[in-house]
């Protein structure tokens, strides 16, 4: 293919073409794609509810009610009284589930005092309450799986105790989210049930328990199921149906970005309503309103299917969207379905684009660099959208984690389908496609590696965008690099969340500031937060020899930085090196510019013009790298940050280093280039 192809994101016809390319995952031999500095607002797609004038509450109820299977006829997976199905599970799985249940039954239930709930309000500590809160639910899941697998009744009393503890909690709302009540941040007001992530997850948990073990629970006490239905109705279903002012419903976001809260809660709302609500009209009303709420999320989503919250949030953004659609599809016998929509396919394939290799994913914003993606869920998604490659990737993910401990805080509605998919997945081909190039034009985000299908060599991901993204960090123009699937130049990611994380003091946190991202400090100024602080003149190019992202960083900095233009070009020269070129023009030079590169590897700056990076501290063997620069213009320093947050220590170790290349003199115009290459 000899000619280069030019697409403009601002052009309507080109946008359709770009969406199709990103959706089906084609690799362009030669392509230049130009994005506007501020991606245009997304259309009101209303994929589920139809045009706004035709989907007001009650308008589509007859059609939805007719489409839904009658109460009790939707069976997404075998209940525990389907002994033939549960006894068909392999013996190793059954033994594992029963052993985990026995361990859970031997423990004391965690106590949740009111003063611990107040810890968040008093000192910003989210974990003192949320950790034991989650422990209660994780234990309950272990007990339910053990009873379902064994079927002898010996776990029913502990399950009843666990359920009763949840019923007796004054609220299922996380302390960090109780501000949504009219009384504000305090102990929960039981007269005003509000709905957050914790409510959705807990309601869905007890609903799935009722689905799996309802008749068996009646043998302990029929009151348990009556209470269960009451609590789900009162805490989740009634507020969701009666209120429209929760910010996550997105009719009035109240300053919050539309994010994973929306599909995460909607998926749990739908499963609970479809399984608990017996009245046919009320079930239809729940589905109809949930569709309109989910439409708000889908209407806001970029056409390229990219998740600006990052891949570790995809499991509760794109994946929860899939779950919500899957519940409606199953409960309607396939009559309610939008799985053929390109947007839904793009949302699923995003997780392929985001994958670096092994457990590493690109981690801009608050995403984790190392994360475990739910393979069976990816497999189900791939099957639903008829994408063999995505389904094969799901099998690959599943195979990597077979026999390993499940990550905490999994949902019962995800765990059980995995058990019954195991035999099917074992017969499928597992593939990690590792595409050579990826480009998400709406997010202005590129990925590139030396060669498709292998993690050997260099990998880079770089971004444009703006500084008001969901879970935003001030990082316009930043990049992340890997060598042989080991981190090389990193994005640190977030520490454990506290009250400060989502407050006006967010950008006082070092991991959120641009000075700890791989972007320049210009005239002593960092980037500023806000939608206006964005990349301009964004261009992407990829061919057989290179891939690059070029953009102007000027608008990402405050006016006091005195920037006329700041052209940055991030280029992977396949099989050779990664280069970053900054070409700038300033109106004044008041402080030396600094070029920052963050790493968790050892750093040696003893030789001017060359920075040596050691092997990855997480790898026993592996190559180091060299960063070269113009020593006549720049001087190298190292700033070391001692890491105290356990979440970051688990990923990066106890120290993170920042290579600071500082200009010896600062002219009004200059071009600076650094190259990063594998050590020889």
C-alpha positions in Angstrom: 0.0 0.0 0.0 1.9 3.0 -1.3 -0.3 6.0 -0.6 -0.9 7.5 2.8 -4.5 7.8 4.0 -5.7 11.0 5.7 -8.7 11.0 8.0 -10.0 14.0 9.9 -11.9 13.2 13.1 -13.9 16.4 12.6 -15.2 15.1 9.3 -18.5 13.2 9.6 -17.8 10.6 6.9 -14.3 10.0 8.2 -15.6 9.5 11.7 -17.8 6.7 10.5 -14.8 5.1 8.7 -12.6 5.5 11.8 -15.2 3.9 14.0 -15.4 0.9 11.7 -11.6 0.5 11.6 -11.2 0.7 15.4 -14.1 -1.6 15.9 -12.9 -4.5 13.8 -9.3 -4.0 14.7 -7.8 -3.6 11.3 -4.1 -2.6 11.1 -3.4 0.2 8.6 -0.2 -0.2 6.7 0.0 3.6 6.3 -2.2 6.0 8.0 -2.3 9.5 9.3 -5.2 10.4 11.5 -5.8 14.0 12.6 -7.9 14.8 15.7 -9.2 18.1 16.9 -7.8 19.4 20.2 -11.3 19.1 21.7 -13.1 16.0 20.4 -16.7 16.9 19.4 -19.6 16.2 21.6 -21.1 12.7 21.0 -24.5 12.2 19.4 -27.5 11.3 21.4 -27.5 7.7 20.2 -30.2 6.5 22.5 -29.4 2.9 21.4 -31.8 1.4 24.0 -34.6 3.9 24.5 -35.0 5.4 21.1 -35.4 9.1 20.3 -36.0 11.2 23.4 -39.6 12.2 22.3 -40.6 8.5 22.0 -39.2 6.9 25.2 -40.7 8.8 28.1 -41.5 6.7 31.1 -44.4 4.4 30.2 -44.2 4.9 26.5 -42.5 1.6 25.7 -43.9 -0.4 28.6 -46.2 -2.7 26.6 -43.4 -3.7 24.2 -40.9 -4.3 27.0 -43.4 -6.2 29.1 -44.3 -8.4 26.2 -40.6 -9.0 25.4 -39.7 -10.1 29.0 -40.0 -13.7 30.0 -42.4 -14.2 32.9 -41.1 -14.1 36.4 -39.1 -17.2 37.3 -38.5 -18.3 33.7 -35.2 -16.5 33.2 -32.4 -18.9 34.2 -29.0 -17.3 33.5 -27.2 -20.2 35.1 -28.1 -23.3 37.1 -29.6 -22.8 40.6 -28.3 -25.0 43.4 -31.2 -27.3 43.2 -30.1 -28.3 39.7 -27.9 -30.9 41.2 -27.1 -32.6 37.9 -25.4 -29.4 36.7 -23.5 -28.6 39.9 -22.4 -32.2 40.3 -21.1 -32.1 36.7 -18.4 -29.6 37.8 -15.0 -31.1 38.0 -13.9 -32.6 41.3 -11.0 -30.1 41.8 -13.4 -27.1 41.5 -15.9 -28.6 43.9 -13.1 -29.4 46.4 -11.8 -25.8 46.1 -15.2 -24.3 46.7 -16.0 -26.5 49.6 -12.7 -25.9 51.3 -13.1 -22.1 50.9 -16.6 -22.4 52.4 -15.3 -24.4 55.4 -12.6 -21.7 56.0 -15.2 -19.0 55.8 -17.6 -20.8 58.2 -14.8 -21.1 60.8 -14.3 -17.3 61.0 -16.0 -14.7 63.1 -18.1 -12.1 61.3 -16.5 -8.6 61.2 -18.1 -5.9 63.4 -18.9 -2.5 61.8 -19.3 0.1 64.5 -20.8 3.5 63.8 -17.6 5.3 64.7 -15.7 3.3 62.0 -18.3 4.5 59.5 -17.4 8.0 60.6 -13.7 7.5 60.0 -14.0 8.8 56.5 -15.7 12.0 57.6 -13.2 12.4 60.4 -9.9 11.6 58.8 -10.5 10.6 55.2 -9.9 6.9 55.7 -12.0 4.8 53.3 -10.5 1.4 54.1 -11.2 1.1 57.9 -14.9 0.5 57.0 -14.8 -0.8 53.5 -12.3 -3.6 54.1 -14.4 -5.4 56.8 -17.5 -4.4 54.8 -16.1 -6.3 51.8 -14.9 -9.1 54.0 -18.5 -9.8 55.1 -19.6 -10.1 51.5 -16.6 -12.2 50.3 -17.2 -14.7 53.2 -20.9 -14.9 52.2 -19.9 -15.6 48.6 -17.6 -18.4 49.7 -20.3 -20.0 51.8 -22.9 -19.8 49.0 -20.6 -21.3 46.5 -19.7 -24.1 48.9 -23.3 -24.9 49.6 -24.2 -24.8 45.9 -21.3 -27.1 45.0 -21.9 -29.6 47.9 -25.6 -29.5 48.3 -25.8 -31.0 51.8 -27.2 -28.1 53.7 -24.3 -27.7 56.2 -23.5 -24.1 55.1 -27.1 -22.8 55.2 -27.0 -21.6 58.9 -23.8 -19.5 58.3 -25.3 -18.2 55.1 -28.4 -17.1 57.0 -26.2 -15.4 59.6 -24.3 -13.6 56.9 -27.5 -12.4 55.2 -29.0 -11.3 58.5 -25.9 -9.2 59.2 -26.3 -7.4 55.8 -30.0 -6.8 56.5 -29.1 -5.3 59.8 -26.6 -2.8 58.3 -28.3 0.6 58.5 -27.0 1.3 55.0 -25.2 -0.5 52.2 -23.7 2.9 51.1 -20.0 3.4 51.3 -19.0 6.1 53.8 -17.3 8.0 51.0 -20.6 8.2 49.1 -23.1 9.0 51.9 -22.7 12.7 51.0 -25.5 12.0 48.4 -28.1 12.0 51.2 -29.8 15.3 52.0 -28.3 15.2 55.5 -24.9 15.2 53.9 -21.8 13.4 55.2 -22.8 11.8 58.4 -24.2 8.4 59.6 -26.8 7.2 57.2 -30.3 8.5 57.3 -32.5 5.3 57.1 -35.5 7.4 56.1 -33.7 8.4 52.8 -32.3 5.3 51.0 -29.8 6.4 48.4 -28.2 4.3 45.8 -24.4 4.0 45.2 -22.0 1.3 44.1 -22.2 -0.5 47.5 -26.0 -0.6 47.4 -26.0 -2.0 43.9 -23.4 -4.6 44.6 -25.0 -5.8 47.9 -28.5 -5.9 46.4 -27.3 -7.9 43.5 -25.4 -10.2 45.8 -28.4 -11.1 48.0 -30.6 -11.4 44.9 -28.2 -13.9 43.3 -28.2 -15.8 46.6 -32.0 -15.9 46.6 -31.8 -17.2 43.0 -29.3 -19.9 43.8 -30.5 -21.1 47.2 -34.0 -19.6 47.8 -35.8 -22.9 48.6 -33.0 -24.1 50.8 -33.0 -20.9 52.8 -36.7 -21.5 53.5 -35.7 -24.7 55.4 -33.9 -22.5 57.9 -36.5 -19.8 58.1 -39.0 -18.5 55.5 -38.6 -15.1 57.0 -35.1 -14.8 55.5 -36.3 -14.6 51.9 -39.2 -12.2 52.9 -36.7 -9.9 54.5 -34.3 -10.2 51.5 -37.0 -9.1 49.1 -38.0 -6.3 51.4 -34.4 -5.0 51.7 -33.7 -5.1 47.9 -37.0 -3.4 47.2 -36.4 -0.7 49.8 -32.7 0.0 49.3 -32.4 -0.4 45.5 -35.5 -0.9 43.4 -37.8 1.6 44.9 -35.3 4.5 44.9 -34.1 3.7 41.4 -37.7 3.7 40.1 -38.9 6.7 42.1 -36.0 9.1 41.9 -34.2 10.7 38.9 -31.8 12.9 40.8 -29.0 10.5 41.6 -26.0 12.0 39.8 -25.0 8.7 38.3 -28.3 8.6 36.4 -26.7 11.5 34.4 -29.8 13.6 33.9 -28.2 16.0 36.4 -24.6 15.0 37.0 -24.1 17.6 39.7 -20.5 18.2 38.6 -19.6 14.5 38.4 -18.3 13.0 35.2 -20.5 10.3 33.7 -18.4 7.3 34.5 -18.5 3.6 35.5 -21.0 4.2 38.3 -23.8 4.3 35.7 -23.4 0.9 34.0 -22.2 -0.7 37.2 -25.3 0.2 39.1 -27.6 -0.3 36.1 -26.3 -3.9 35.7 -27.0 -4.7 39.4 -30.3 -2.9 39.3 -31.4 -4.9 36.3 -30.4 -8.3 37.6 -32.1 -7.5 40.9 -35.3 -6.3 39.3 -35.6 -9.1 36.8 -35.1 -11.8 39.6 -36.9 -10.2 42.5 -39.8 -8.2 41.1 -42.9 -10.4 40.4 -45.2 -7.8 39.1 -45.0 -7.8 35.3 -45.6 -4.1 34.8 -43.1 -3.1 37.5 -40.5 -5.4 36.0 -41.0 -3.7 32.7 -40.9 -0.2 34.3 -37.5 -1.0 35.8 -36.1 -2.2 32.5 -37.5 0.8 30.6 -36.0 3.3 33.1 -32.7 1.4 33.4 -32.5 1.6 29.6 -32.8 5.3 29.6 -30.3 5.7 32.3 -27.8 3.5 30.5 -28.4 5.5 27.3 -27.0 8.5 29.1 -23.7 6.7 29.6 -23.7 5.4 26.1 -24.5 8.8 24.7 -21.4 10.2 26.5 -19.1 7.4 25.3 -16.5 8.1 22.6 -17.3 6.6 19.3 -14.0 4.7 19.3 -15.1 2.7 22.3 -12.2 3.8 24.4 -12.5 4.0 28.2 -10.9 7.2 29.5 -10.9 5.7 33.0 -8.4 3.1 31.9 -8.4 -0.7 31.6 -8.7 -1.5 35.3 -12.0 0.5 35.3 -13.1 -1.2 32.0 -14.3 -4.1 34.1 -17.0 -1.8 35.6 -17.5 0.4 32.6 -17.5 -1.5 29.3 -17.8 -4.9 31.0 -20.7 -3.8 33.2 -22.4 -2.3 30.1 -22.1 -5.7 28.6 -23.6 -7.3 31.7 -26.6 -5.0 31.7 -27.2 -5.7 28.0 -26.7 -9.5 28.6 -29.2 -9.5 31.4 -31.8 -7.8 29.2 -31.0 -10.1 26.3 -31.4 -13.2 28.3 -34.5 -12.1 30.2 -36.2 -11.2 26.9 -35.2 -14.4 25.1 -32.9 -12.3 22.8 -35.6 -9.8 21.9 -33.8 -6.8 23.6 -30.4 -6.6 22.0 -28.0 -4.0 20.7 -25.0 -6.3 20.4 -24.8 -5.6 16.7 -24.0 -1.9 17.3 -20.5 -0.8 16.4 -20.1 1.2 19.6 -20.8 -1.9 21.8 -18.2 -3.9 19.8 -15.6 -1.0 20.1 -16.2 -0.9 23.9 -15.4 -4.6 24.1 -12.3 -4.5 21.9 -10.9 -1.6 23.9 -9.4 -4.1 26.4 -7.4 -5.7 23.6 -6.0 -2.3 22.6 -5.1 -1.5 26.2 -3.2 -4.7 26.8 0.6 -4.4 26.9 1.3 -8.1 27.7 1.0 -10.6 30.6 -0.8 -8.7 33.5 0.4 -5.2 32.3 -2.0 -2.7 30.8 -1.6 1.0 29.8 -2.6 2.9 32.9 -3.3 6.6 32.3 -5.6 8.3 34.8 -6.4 6.3 37.9 -5.9 2.9 36.2 -3.6 0.3 37.7 -0.6 -0.7 35.6 -0.9 -4.3 36.6 -4.4 -5.7 36.7 -6.3 -9.0 36.4 -9.0 -8.8 33.7 -12.0 -11.3 34.0 -11.3 -13.7 31.2 -14.7 -15.5 31.2 -16.4 -12.1 31.1 -14.3 -11.1 28.1 -15.1 -14.5 26.5 -18.8 -13.9 27.0 -18.5 -10.4 25.5 -16.7 -11.7 22.5 -19.3 -14.3 21.9 -22.1 -11.8 22.2 -20.7 -9.4 19.6 -19.5 -12.3 17.4 -15.9 -11.4 17.7 -13.7 -14.6 17.7 -10.5 -12.7 18.5 -12.0 -11.1 21.6 -13.4 -14.4 22.7 -10.1 -16.1 22.2 -8.4 -13.4 24.3 -10.9 -14.1 27.0 -9.9 -17.8 27.0 -6.2 -16.8 27.1 -6.9 -14.6 30.2 -8.8 -17.4 31.9 -6.1 -19.9 31.3 -3.4 -17.7 32.8 -5.4 -17.5 36.1 -6.7 -21.0 36.4 -5.8 -22.4 39.8 -4.9 -19.0 41.2 -6.8 -17.3 44.0 -9.7 -15.2 42.8 -9.2 -11.5 43.2 -11.3 -10.0 46.1 -14.6 -8.3 45.7 -15.8 -10.3 42.7 -19.5 -10.4 42.0 -21.4 -13.6 42.5 -23.2 -12.9 39.2 -19.8 -13.2 37.5 -18.3 -16.0 39.4 -21.0 -18.6 38.8 -21.2 -18.3 35.0 -17.4 -18.8 35.0 -17.8 -22.1 36.7 -20.2 -23.4 34.1 -18.2 -22.0 31.2 -15.0 -23.7 32.2 -15.6 -26.9 30.2 -16.6 -24.9 27.1 -13.6 -22.6 27.3 -11.3 -25.5 27.7 -12.1 -26.6 24.2 -11.5 -23.1 22.7 -8.4 -21.7 21.1 -6.6 -19.3 23.4 -4.9 -16.3 21.8 -3.3 -13.1 23.0 -3.3 -11.1 19.7 -1.0 -8.3 20.9 -1.9 -6.0 17.9 1.0 -4.0 16.5 -0.8 -0.7 16.5 -3.8 0.9 18.2 -5.4 4.3 17.7 -8.4 5.7 19.6 -9.1 9.0 17.9 -11.7 10.3 20.4 -9.4 9.7 23.3 -6.4 10.7 21.2 -4.5 7.7 22.4 -2.0 5.5 20.5 -0.3 2.2 21.3 2.5 0.7 19.3 5.0 -2.2 19.6 7.9 -3.3 17.6 6.1 -6.3 16.2 2.6 -7.8 16.4 2.1 -11.0 18.3 5.1 -10.7 20.7 6.0 -8.7 23.8 9.7 -8.7 22.8 11.2 -5.3 22.2 9.8 -1.8 22.8 6.2 -0.9 23.4 4.9 2.7 23.8 1.5 4.2 24.5 1.0 8.0 24.4 -2.0 10.3 24.8 -3.3 13.8 23.9 -6.7 14.5 25.3 -7.4 17.1 28.0 -7.1 17.5 31.8 -10.8 17.0 32.7 -11.1 13.3 31.9 -12.8 10.9 34.3 -10.3 10.0 37.1 -8.1 12.7 35.5 -4.4 13.2 36.0 -2.7 16.2 34.5 -0.9 14.3 31.8 -1.6 15.7 28.3 1.2 14.5 26.0 2.5 11.9 28.4 3.7 8.4 27.4 4.5 5.0 28.9 7.2 2.6 27.6 7.9 -1.1 28.2 10.8 -3.2 27.2 10.3 -6.9 26.7 7.0 -6.5 28.6 8.7 -5.0 31.7 8.0 -1.4 32.7 10.6 1.1 31.5 9.1 4.6 31.6 6.0 4.5 33.8 2.8 6.2 34.9 2.8 5.8 38.6 -1.0 5.6 38.9 -3.1 6.3 42.0 -2.5 5.6 45.7 -5.3 4.1 47.8 -8.2 6.5 47.7 -8.9 8.8 50.6 -11.2 11.8 51.1 -8.6 14.0 49.4 -8.6 11.9 46.1 -11.9 13.3 44.9 -11.8 16.7 46.5 -10.7 20.2 45.6 -7.2 19.1 46.8 -6.9 16.3 44.3 -4.0 17.9 42.5 -2.0 18.3 45.7 -1.5 14.5 45.4 1.9 13.9 43.8 0.7 11.1 41.6 -2.0 13.3 40.0 0.3 16.2 39.1 2.0 16.7 35.8 5.4 17.0 37.4 5.3 13.3 38.2 4.2 12.4 34.6 6.4 12.2 31.5 5.8 15.7 30.4 7.9 18.9 30.6 7.9 21.5 33.3 7.8 24.7 31.3 9.2 28.0 32.7 8.6 26.5 36.1 4.9 25.7 35.4 3.1 22.4 35.6 0.0 21.6 33.5 -3.3 22.8 34.9 -6.6 20.8 35.5 -9.7 21.6 33.4 -11.3 20.9 30.1 -9.6 23.8 28.4 -6.2 22.5 29.1 -5.9 20.2 26.2 -3.8 19.0 23.3 -3.9 20.7 20.0 -3.1 19.8 16.4 -3.0 16.1 17.2 -1.7 13.8 14.5 -1.2 10.0 14.5 0.9 8.0 12.0 1.7 4.3 11.7 3.5 2.2 9.1 5.7 -0.8 9.0 8.8 1.1 10.3 7.4 3.5 12.8 4.4 4.9 14.8 4.1 8.4 16.1 1.9 10.8 18.0 2.5 14.5 17.3 0.7 17.2 19.3 0.9 20.8 20.6 1.1 21.0 24.4 0.8 24.8 24.7 -2.8 24.8 25.7 -2.3 22.2 28.5 -0.3 24.8 30.5 -1.5 28.1 32.1 -0.9 31.3 30.3 1.8 32.3 32.8 4.0 29.6 31.3 4.6 31.9 28.3 4.2 29.3 25.6 3.7 30.3 22.0 3.8 26.7 20.8 5.2 23.4 22.1 5.3 20.7 19.5 5.9 17.2 20.9 6.5 14.1 18.8 6.6 10.7 20.3 7.9 8.1 17.8 8.6 4.4 18.0 11.2 3.4 15.5 10.4 -0.2 15.3 13.3 -2.5 16.3 15.5 0.4 17.2 14.5 3.1 19.7 11.8 5.4 21.0 12.4 9.1 20.4 10.7 12.1 22.0 11.2 15.5 20.3 10.1 18.8 21.9 10.2 21.8 19.6 9.1 25.0 21.3 8.7 28.7 21.1 8.3 30.9 24.3 7.3 34.5 24.7 9.6 34.7 27.8 12.2 32.5 29.5 12.0 32.9 33.3 13.0 29.4 34.5 14.9 26.5 33.0 12.6 24.0 31.3 12.8 20.5 32.6 12.0 17.2 30.8 10.8 14.5 33.1 10.9 10.7 32.7 9.6 8.5 35.5 10.9 5.0 36.2 11.1 2.4 38.9 14.3 1.0 37.5 17.8 2.0 38.8 19.2 5.1 37.3 22.8 6.0 36.5 23.5 9.5 35.3 27.3 9.5 35.8 28.1 9.9 32.1 26.9 13.2 30.5 24.6 12.6 27.6 23.6 9.1 28.6 21.3 7.8 31.3 21.5 4.1 32.1 18.4 2.3 33.3 18.9 -1.1 35.0 16.8 -4.2 34.5 13.3 -4.1 35.8 13.3 -4.7 39.6 10.3 -7.1 39.2 12.3 -9.4 36.8 15.1 -11.8 37.7 16.7 -11.3 34.3 16.1 -8.8 31.5 17.6 -6.0 29.5 18.3 -2.5 30.7 18.0 0.6 28.5 19.8 3.8 27.7 18.3 7.3 27.4 20.5 9.6 25.4 20.3 13.4 25.3 22.3 16.5 24.2 24.7 17.1 27.1 25.6 20.5 25.7 22.1 21.8 26.3 20.8 19.6 29.1 22.0 18.5 32.5 20.7 15.3 34.1 19.5 15.0 37.7 17.5 12.4 39.5 14.7 13.0 42.0 13.7 10.0 44.1 10.4 9.4 45.7 10.1 7.0 48.6 6.9 5.1 48.1 4.8 4.5 51.3 1.4 3.6 49.8 1.0 -0.2 49.8 -1.0 -0.2 46.6 1.9 1.4 44.8 4.6 -0.7 46.5 2.9 -3.8 45.3 3.4 -2.6 41.7 6.6 -0.6 41.6 8.5 -1.3 44.8 9.6 1.1 47.5 11.2 3.8 45.3 10.3 5.6 42.1 12.9 7.8 40.3 12.3 10.8 38.0 15.0 11.6 35.5 15.1 15.4 35.2 16.8 16.8 32.1 17.3 20.5 32.9 18.2 23.1 30.4 21.5 24.8 31.1 20.2 28.0 29.4 16.7 28.5 28.1 16.4 30.1 24.7 13.0 31.4 23.4 13.1 28.7 20.7 14.7 25.3 20.7 14.4 21.7 19.7 15.3 18.9 22.2 15.3 15.2 21.4 15.9 12.2 23.6 16.2 8.6 22.5 15.5 5.5 24.6 16.9 2.3 23.3 17.6 -1.2 24.7 21.0 -1.5 26.2 23.6 -3.4 24.1 
